[in-house]
Amino acid sequence: MVKAIVGACWGDEGKGKITDMLAADADIVIRFQGGSNAGHTIINDYGKFSLHQMPSGIFNKNTVNIIGNGVAFNVPYFVKELNYLKENGIHDPKILISDRVQLLMPYHILFDTYEEARLSDKQFGSTKSGIAPFYSDKYAKTGIQICDLFHEDILRERINSACEIKNILLEHLYKKPKLDPEKIFSEVIEYKEIIAPYIVNTAEYLNKALKEGKNILLEGQLGALKDPDHGIFPMTTSSSTLAGFASIGAGIPPYAIEKVYTVAKAYSSAVGGGAFVSEIFGDEANDLRMRGGDAGEFGATTGRPRRMGWFDCVATRYGCMLQGTTDVAFTAIDVLGYLDEIPVCVGYEIDGVVTKEFPVTPLLEKAKPVFKVLPGWKCDIRGIDKYEDLPENARNYVEFIEKEIGYPITIVSNGPKRNEIIYR
Ligand code: GDP
């Protein structure tokens, strides 16, 4: 059985917790896209962890964790996370790395930083993890596959040719010091010994595991609206965030994915720029931000305060549709217990016309939210473990949203801890 866990909207929906929960009975957990640019927060018996690149099955002794070919693989970051886990009592986790994954190179981070500085007030709000330059290189065919580390002549030649182009940009566009390919080669070749024990043909491994009937979990990063094709381009990320891409980023047949758990948070938050129709500001936003998540809504990678908004049925329905959702996991509903009334965005008004369809970016910029206001439940609902025991207004909130988005909410999360979960 293959399950995917993905985000409905802008990311930070609480996928980490749901993944950690579903990973408990997974034989294999795979990261199939993105890199160290986004983060999951997981709270379990070992403590509270902020993971960026490691698959979330890392806490289970019997789970094999795979860095799939679709990931932007940052080796120094991988080592840092391994050490961080070790310091916190997680020893010798089972990890496999695809022999076709490409390396996030030191110059990708440089270019990310220089480009954001060049764009100045038009910048994308990148986490400067090198993700856009990495995927640009992959598609421009100047990227470096991890297997190149074991063929030094090829590696040297590929670094030389990448540097040739990059040095022209550095000299003439960014006015920065040029790269020394030999220096990069010696830095990168150091990775070889560190990662050698983990490398396998993960597509072969997974297809064999499929035949053996193993439980496989595909772990997505960010959310549907950050997808470069279907999202809020250009304020998107650089690799597909959709469950469908898991087939490519991991190397499994598309029809193998039987369950798609789309995680949607009971309110909205977003990082970076771009239109955010149900956004709220000032004290109203701050009240929600400080109560959100397990310790306020601040970026797991950057610590930046997240932008806040009310739940957006238009965006979430669209996100769930693109993900091919079979189940919605509805998180952080406990956070809303302080509100007398809870606005929910049920439509976008664009040029005087109300629509429920998520529009293309130029129209999205013009969209104004149409809110329906639902009554709050005014109490703490953490600790409740049966759906029927939730206050009526909390159930009405869930059921109203389920009807608007048109996908079944089968999991309700009412607290950051692993056991704070209600199945419907
Ligand atoms: P991800 O990128 O989708 O995994 O999102 P994060 O890891 O950033 O999760 C958002 C935050 O919400 C984290 O601090 C989680 O601990 C927290 N969280 C997850 N589920 C719940 C929930 O049901 N209630 C509350 N209050 N916090 C939650």
Residues whose N, C-alpha, C, O or C-beta is under 5 A from the ligand:
A	BS01	GDP	G11 D12 E13 G14 K15 G16 K17 G39 H40 T41 G293 D294 A295 A300 T331 A332 I333 D334 V335 S413 N414 G415 P416
